[in-house]
């Protein structure tokens, strides 16, 4: 059985009130998030802290993305202990920040956590970091060190993450490049840990929780082949699905594309081959803006 003490005892409350103010003596870590991307990337850390049985963990959701956030929490089996209920149609950034500060502050005063963990560059993460700072609670910044150097782009995310960076006591940087950006801002290197991106941990947890499936025969990936505007690189989903074929010996890789019998000239930047015009019809290209010209 865990050792317990009374917060009320430390605060000098009457003995009759002590029974309702008991908490664990283990350090309490408070995770604060409000959007679906935050939930996906925070979930692995929340679960890891709980699995290790070293910390007491509580989750505060802001209620910005109500249904989408609930879906993610349900997938990972996370039931938030606190809800700031911020959602209000048409509200501005200033309203989100103000309500986060005023509604999170009493929770911090009541719980007195050992640390508050925020993620990324949302306005709620910024406000939660400020609230923790004002309450003199250490701030842990997950996905720290992303920078463009331009406060106007992206707006307000660049300002949010720079402000959090000034308040954070521990910076969890996804890459060495993010670490370098923090060092360039004179952040103490002892306060920076390169962790990788927790979205990969989230992916593994979801995949590990899927029921076992039989080995498919020559099944093609159905992952959407989306691309970032202005980029010729496949999206992460496509790269992951492609790597899965090579990593799993139980699966057969997709059939290779047939080599065209004639050449084509294409102005697109797609990394997948264009199919030139033939007797079966016009040529095709994975990029919708491509103009294929036959040179046969």
Backbone torsions as a table, in degrees:
resi	resn	phi	psi	omega
1	UNK	NA	139.8	-177.2
2	UNK	-70.0	145.9	172.9
3	UNK	-72.8	138.4	-178.7
4	UNK	-132.8	156.1	174.9
5	UNK	-139.5	171.0	-179.3
6	UNK	-103.1	125.2	172.7
7	UNK	-64.0	-37.5	-179.2
8	UNK	-62.5	-31.1	179.2
9	UNK	-65.5	-43.6	178.7
10	UNK	-66.1	-30.2	-179.0
11	UNK	-86.5	-3.8	178.0
12	UNK	78.0	26.6	178.9
13	UNK	-76.4	157.7	178.3
14	UNK	-59.0	151.6	-177.0
15	UNK	-60.2	-30.2	-178.3
16	UNK	-67.7	-18.6	-178.0
17	UNK	-97.6	-6.1	-172.5
18	UNK	-67.6	-34.2	-172.0
19	UNK	-62.5	-25.6	-177.1
20	UNK	-95.1	7.1	-176.7
21	UNK	-128.4	50.0	-179.6
22	UNK	-104.4	138.4	177.5
23	UNK	-139.2	166.2	177.5
24	UNK	-72.7	152.6	176.7
25	UNK	-80.9	-9.3	177.3
26	UNK	-71.3	150.3	-179.9
27	UNK	-62.7	137.5	179.1
28	UNK	-96.0	126.5	175.5
29	UNK	-110.3	126.8	-176.4
30	UNK	-107.6	121.6	178.1
31	UNK	-100.8	128.1	-177.8
32	UNK	-121.7	123.3	176.3
33	UNK	-155.8	164.8	-175.4
34	UNK	-144.9	-12.9	-178.5
35	UNK	-114.3	163.5	-178.6
36	UNK	-62.8	-45.1	177.2
37	UNK	-58.7	-40.0	177.1
38	UNK	-61.4	-44.4	-178.2
39	UNK	-61.1	-42.7	-179.0
40	UNK	-62.1	-43.1	-175.0
41	UNK	-84.0	-21.9	176.9
42	UNK	-84.0	-29.2	-174.2
43	UNK	-53.2	-47.0	-179.4
44	UNK	-60.0	-36.0	-179.8
45	UNK	-72.6	-39.5	176.1
46	UNK	-58.5	-48.4	-177.3
47	UNK	-68.4	-37.8	179.8
48	UNK	-64.8	-42.7	178.5
49	UNK	-63.3	-37.5	178.4
50	UNK	-71.5	-40.7	-178.0
51	UNK	-64.0	-34.3	-177.6
52	UNK	-75.3	-15.2	174.6
53	UNK	57.8	33.8	178.1
54	UNK	-104.5	-34.6	-178.1
55	UNK	-112.0	157.6	160.6
56	UNK	-90.1	134.4	-175.1
57	UNK	-121.5	133.1	172.0
58	UNK	-133.2	147.8	-177.1
59	UNK	-115.9	132.5	174.5
60	UNK	-113.6	121.5	173.7
61	UNK	-106.1	147.1	-176.8
62	UNK	-89.3	-19.5	178.7
63	UNK	83.3	19.3	177.7
64	UNK	-70.2	-55.2	-179.9
65	UNK	-103.5	77.1	-169.2
66	UNK	-56.9	-62.8	-174.5
67	UNK	-70.2	-43.7	-179.4
68	UNK	-64.0	-38.0	179.5
69	UNK	-67.3	-41.3	179.2
70	UNK	-62.3	-39.3	178.9
71	UNK	-59.2	-44.9	-179.3
72	UNK	-67.1	-45.8	179.7
73	UNK	-60.4	-37.6	178.8
74	UNK	-64.6	-40.3	179.7
75	UNK	-59.2	-40.6	-176.9
76	UNK	-94.4	0.7	178.4
77	UNK	71.2	31.3	-178.9
78	UNK	-101.0	126.1	176.6
79	UNK	-114.4	108.2	-177.9
80	UNK	-62.3	142.6	176.9
81	UNK	-84.7	-22.6	-175.3
82	UNK	-138.9	145.5	178.5
83	UNK	-135.0	119.1	-178.5
84	UNK	-78.9	-14.0	176.3
85	UNK	51.0	58.1	-176.8
86	UNK	-83.4	-19.0	-170.1
87	UNK	-58.4	130.8	175.9
88	UNK	-154.6	123.2	-176.9
89	UNK	-56.1	130.7	174.2
90	UNK	76.4	8.8	-177.9
91	UNK	-73.4	151.9	-179.4
92	UNK	-94.0	175.9	-179.9
93	UNK	-59.8	-40.6	-176.8
94	UNK	-62.3	-34.6	178.7
95	UNK	-69.3	-41.5	178.8
96	UNK	-61.8	-45.0	-178.8
97	UNK	-65.3	-45.5	-177.6
98	UNK	-63.6	-45.3	-178.3
99	UNK	-69.5	-34.1	176.5
100	UNK	-63.1	-44.7	179.5
101	UNK	-61.6	-48.2	-173.7
102	UNK	-74.5	-28.9	-177.6
103	UNK	-91.7	-25.0	178.0
104	UNK	-82.8	-31.5	-176.3
105	UNK	-56.7	-45.3	177.7
106	UNK	-63.6	-32.1	178.0
107	UNK	-66.5	-42.2	178.1
108	UNK	-64.3	-40.2	179.6
109	UNK	-65.4	-34.5	-178.2
110	UNK	-78.2	-43.1	-174.5
111	UNK	-87.3	-31.3	-176.8
112	UNK	50.7	60.5	-177.2
113	UNK	-69.3	159.8	176.5
114	UNK	-77.1	-24.8	179.4
115	UNK	-161.5	153.6	172.9
116	UNK	-118.7	129.1	-179.8
117	UNK	-106.4	127.5	175.2
118	UNK	-124.3	161.3	-176.5
119	UNK	-124.8	135.5	164.6
120	UNK	69.6	-132.3	-167.0
121	UNK	-139.1	26.3	178.4
122	UNK	-79.0	161.9	178.5
123	UNK	-67.5	-30.8	176.5
124	UNK	-70.2	-36.1	176.2
125	UNK	-63.2	-42.5	178.0
126	UNK	-61.6	-47.5	-179.1
127	UNK	-65.9	-39.3	179.0
128	UNK	-64.7	-39.0	177.8
129	UNK	-64.4	-40.4	177.7
130	UNK	-63.9	-44.6	-179.9
131	UNK	-60.2	-42.8	178.5
132	UNK	-64.9	-41.2	179.2
133	UNK	-61.3	-45.3	179.2
134	UNK	-63.8	-31.0	178.6
135	UNK	-86.2	2.7	-179.7
136	UNK	59.8	41.5	175.4
137	UNK	-107.8	130.4	-180.0
138	UNK	-58.1	141.1	-178.9
139	UNK	-107.8	130.4	173.7
140	UNK	-109.5	124.5	-176.7
141	UNK	-107.7	109.9	176.9
142	UNK	-85.9	138.5	-174.2
143	UNK	64.2	53.4	-178.6
144	UNK	-89.1	158.1	171.6
145	UNK	91.0	2.0	175.5
146	UNK	-73.6	130.7	-176.5
147	UNK	-145.9	143.0	166.1
148	UNK	-112.4	-20.4	-177.2
149	UNK	80.9	1.0	-179.0
150	UNK	-121.2	109.3	-177.2
151	UNK	-62.8	-20.2	-179.0
152	UNK	-88.8	-7.1	-176.5
153	UNK	-150.5	114.9	-6.6
154	UNK	-76.9	151.0	-179.7
155	UNK	-112.4	131.4	1.4
156	UNK	-95.9	14.2	-170.7
157	UNK	-60.3	-40.1	-178.7
158	UNK	-63.4	-41.8	177.0
159	UNK	-65.3	-41.9	-179.4
160	UNK	-58.3	-49.1	-175.8
161	UNK	-71.7	-30.0	175.5
162	UNK	-69.1	-40.5	178.7
163	UNK	-64.7	-43.8	177.4
164	UNK	-60.9	-39.2	179.5
165	UNK	-59.7	-31.0	178.6
166	UNK	-77.5	-22.1	-175.9
167	UNK	-98.7	-20.5	-171.5
168	UNK	-72.3	144.2	175.0
169	UNK	-95.6	-25.6	178.8
170	UNK	-137.2	127.8	-177.1
171	UNK	-111.1	117.0	178.7
172	UNK	-99.9	97.7	-173.0
173	UNK	-93.0	134.2	180.0
174	UNK	-66.9	-35.8	-173.6
175	UNK	-134.5	167.1	175.2
176	UNK	-63.8	-32.8	177.2
177	UNK	-64.1	-38.9	176.1
178	UNK	-66.0	-37.1	175.9
179	UNK	-62.4	-42.9	179.4
180	UNK	-61.9	-38.4	178.5
181	UNK	-63.4	-39.0	178.2
182	UNK	-69.3	-40.5	177.8
183	UNK	-62.0	-36.5	178.6
184	UNK	-65.1	-20.3	177.3
185	UNK	-97.5	14.4	176.0
186	UNK	67.4	28.8	173.2
187	UNK	-74.3	136.5	179.4
188	UNK	-58.6	121.0	-178.6
189	UNK	-59.0	-23.9	179.1
190	UNK	-71.4	-13.9	-179.5
191	UNK	-100.2	7.4	-178.3
192	UNK	-114.9	131.8	175.5
193	UNK	-128.0	125.1	176.2
194	UNK	-83.8	116.9	-170.8
195	UNK	-111.9	-15.7	-166.9
196	UNK	82.2	177.9	-177.5
197	UNK	-94.9	124.1	-175.7
198	UNK	-69.8	-9.2	176.4
199	UNK	-64.4	-28.2	176.7
200	UNK	-68.5	-40.1	176.0
201	UNK	-63.4	-38.9	177.6
202	UNK	-62.6	-41.9	178.8
203	UNK	-60.3	-46.8	-179.0
204	UNK	-62.9	-40.3	180.0
205	UNK	-64.2	-39.8	179.4
206	UNK	-68.1	-45.9	-179.6
207	UNK	-62.7	-42.6	179.9
208	UNK	-63.4	-24.8	-179.5
209	UNK	-87.6	-4.7	179.5
210	UNK	-75.6	149.6	176.2
211	UNK	-66.2	150.5	179.9
212	UNK	-64.0	136.9	-179.2
213	UNK	-118.2	150.6	174.6
214	UNK	-68.9	158.1	-178.6
215	UNK	-70.4	120.7	179.5
216	UNK	-74.7	158.7	179.1
217	UNK	-108.6	113.9	176.9
218	UNK	47.9	46.2	179.2
219	UNK	-87.9	133.3	178.7
220	UNK	-88.5	148.6	176.9
221	UNK	-66.1	139.7	176.9
222	UNK	-104.4	12.6	179.1
223	UNK	-61.1	136.8	-179.0
224	UNK	-63.0	135.7	-178.2
225	UNK	-93.9	68.4	-179.6
226	UNK	-88.2	154.8	178.2
227	UNK	-133.2	149.3	176.6
228	UNK	-76.7	136.8	-178.1
229	UNK	-56.6	132.4	179.2
230	UNK	81.7	5.0	-178.1
231	UNK	-121.7	144.3	178.2
232	UNK	-98.1	0.8	-177.0
233	UNK	-87.3	138.6	176.4
234	UNK	-60.9	154.7	178.9
235	UNK	-70.5	167.9	-176.9
236	UNK	-59.8	-40.5	-179.4
237	UNK	-58.6	-39.4	-178.9
238	UNK	-70.1	-41.2	-179.9
239	UNK	-64.7	-40.6	179.6
240	UNK	-64.0	-44.8	-179.2
241	UNK	-65.1	-35.0	177.7
242	UNK	-67.7	-41.4	178.3
243	UNK	-65.9	-30.7	-179.1
244	UNK	-62.4	-34.5	179.2
245	UNK	-64.1	-41.8	-177.3
246	UNK	-74.4	-29.4	-175.2
247	UNK	-82.3	-23.0	-175.2
248	UNK	-105.7	109.9	-179.4
249	UNK	-67.8	-15.1	-177.7
250	UNK	-80.9	-8.9	-176.5
251	UNK	-111.8	144.1	175.3
252	UNK	-90.7	139.9	-179.6
253	UNK	-70.6	159.0	177.1
254	UNK	-61.4	154.5	178.9
255	UNK	-63.4	135.8	-179.9
256	UNK	-67.1	151.6	179.2
257	UNK	-68.7	142.2	179.4
258	UNK	-73.5	142.5	179.1
259	UNK	-73.8	127.6	-179.2
260	UNK	-62.3	149.0	-179.6
261	UNK	-86.8	-11.6	175.0
262	UNK	-135.5	166.5	-176.1
263	UNK	-93.7	164.2	177.5
264	UNK	-144.1	157.4	175.9
265	UNK	-117.5	125.7	-172.2
266	UNK	-131.8	135.8	-179.7
267	UNK	-89.8	-1.5	-178.1
268	UNK	-79.5	168.9	-179.6
269	UNK	-109.5	17.0	-177.6
270	UNK	-64.1	142.6	177.1
271	UNK	-85.5	-8.8	177.0
272	UNK	-93.8	142.9	-174.5
273	UNK	-66.8	142.2	173.7
274	UNK	-81.2	150.8	176.8
275	UNK	-102.3	118.6	-175.0
276	UNK	-72.7	166.7	178.2
277	UNK	-60.1	148.3	179.4
278	UNK	-147.6	-176.2	179.2
279	UNK	-68.1	-14.6	-178.9
280	UNK	-85.3	-11.5	-179.4
281	UNK	148.0	-169.2	-178.1
282	UNK	-74.0	160.9	179.4
283	UNK	-69.8	163.5	-179.9
284	UNK	-130.1	151.9	178.7
285	UNK	-145.7	142.9	179.9
286	UNK	-66.8	-14.9	178.4
287	UNK	-99.3	123.1	-171.7
288	UNK	-65.3	-25.2	-177.2
289	UNK	-90.1	3.1	-176.4
290	UNK	-69.7	141.5	174.4
291	UNK	-117.4	109.1	-176.2
292	UNK	-91.0	128.5	178.5
293	UNK	-120.8	122.7	179.6
294	UNK	-73.1	138.0	179.2
295	UNK	-117.5	16.8	180.0
296	UNK	-76.8	NA	NA
